[in-house]
Amino acid sequence: MRFETLAIHAGERPDKAFGAISVPIYQTSTFAFQDVGKTRGYDYSRTANPTRKVLEDTIAQLEGGKAGFAFATGMAAEATVMHLLKAGDHVISGDDVYGGTYRLFQNVMRDFGLEFTFLRMDNRERIERAIRPDTRMLWLETPSNPLLNIVDVEMAVDIAKKHNLMTVIDNTFATPYFLRPFDYGVDLVVHSTTKYLNGHCDVVGGAVVTTTDELTQRVQFLINAMGTCASPFDCWLVLRGIETLPVRMKRHEENASAVANYLVGRPSVNKVFYPGLESHPGHEIARRQMKGFGGVVSFETEGGTESVNAFLRRLKVFSLAESLGGVASLAEHPATMSHASMPKEYREKAGITDELVRLSVGLENIDDLIEDLEQALKPI
Ligand SMILES: *Cc1c(COP(=O)(O)O)cnc(C)c1O
């Protein structure tokens, strides 16, 4: 089956019990045994749950992986993945990853003896120089948040394989509709399903997809041991969202591309970051490895923090809110919102300035979106 069909039919659908077309929400903590020592396949919902299983199978098939796991949040998925490592292990991570990822690594996992090097992942020599005898993992995010930097996944995996490192990709921004990391030999994919996979800003969730039996067993062990799994109702919401993922992603991209092209010509706009623009430094790589450029556009306004604030206050269709990937357009200010957990000098070194705005371009009529940006930018 092809992507659009899998998004609607993957996993056990229709439901075995009564043929329900909408996956039933098995809102139960525990399951009656058939006989002593004999279950019907499920015993306790932390370990596994039938609603969760359909979501896990669906995400795994969309990514082309072996097995999927659904978590309470994207951060729960990431925290669980970090427990594949041991004290003393070293991780090389992109320097412009999601703010919460940086915080988990720097302010939580370091206290448990993991070590991290953060660097820009656009140069083979730079990555290779950072590899040490105790390096175990390469953590990639592409396109990155909020600057939409592109990592050459083929190059990163090539380095990782030579040095026996596990490669993990946070595929939240691209989604498997635009990027299939397993085609390039990546070992693990993580998602915040909160974003495009769910797509309606009504749930927080995460996912991990594995490629090998060894990783599958270990992640299954960890999700049960750590209790980081998603609830049946949240899984159902994400499942419903995924059914329209292909049509949504197409429209997100159309609208984002129009917004990026509109912003490029504005006198009150300094720089525009969108991998679909030919001027974007990662454009060629993105074109080669992705089927589309996604729905997020970032830009810097002219004229310092006051003009950013004025712009954000004037928006009417775009809401000033964190998060992204929903049908409704959102604007956010990384320096005071999503990336406030990064120290200022670190943020600026990574290129996340106080003038930067990130737009999650939704599915509204494009003319309304551009008119909204126009009226908010004009008086700057
Ligand atoms: C939002 C986000 C996360 C964290 O996910 P939550 O569901 O908010 O816990 C991780 N990575 C990226 C790229 C994100 O955008």
The ligand as a Tripos MOL2 file, in Angstrom:
@<TRIPOS>MOLECULE
LIG
   15    15     1     0     0
SMALL
NO_CHARGES

@<TRIPOS>ATOM
      1 C1          7.7920   20.1580   19.8880 C.3       1 LIG1
      2 C2          9.0160   19.4500   19.5220 C.ar      1 LIG1
      3 C3          9.5760   18.4890   20.3790 C.ar      1 LIG1
      4 C4          8.9990   18.1880   21.7470 C.3       1 LIG1
      5 O1          7.7470   17.5820   21.6530 O.3       1 LIG1
      6 P1          6.5900   17.7340   22.7740 P.3       1 LIG1
      7 O2          5.4910   16.9430   22.1810 O.co2     1 LIG1
      8 O3          6.3010   19.1900   22.9050 O.co2     1 LIG1
      9 O4          7.1260   17.1600   24.0370 O.co2     1 LIG1
     10 C5         10.7190   17.8380   19.9560 C.ar      1 LIG1
     11 N1         11.2840   18.1110   18.7630 N.ar      1 LIG1
     12 C6         10.7760   19.0260   17.9210 C.ar      1 LIG1
     13 C7         11.4450   19.2900   16.6240 C.3       1 LIG1
     14 C8          9.6320   19.7250   18.2620 C.ar      1 LIG1
     15 O5          9.1390   20.6520   17.4350 O.3       1 LIG1
@<TRIPOS>BOND
     1     1     2 1
     2     2     3 ar
     3     2    14 ar
     4     3     4 1
     5     3    10 ar
     6     4     5 1
     7     5     6 1
     8     6     7 2
     9     6     8 1
    10     6     9 1
    11    10    11 ar
    12    11    12 ar
    13    12    13 1
    14    12    14 ar
    15    14    15 1
@<TRIPOS>SUBSTRUCTURE
     1 LIG1         1 GROUP 0 **** ****
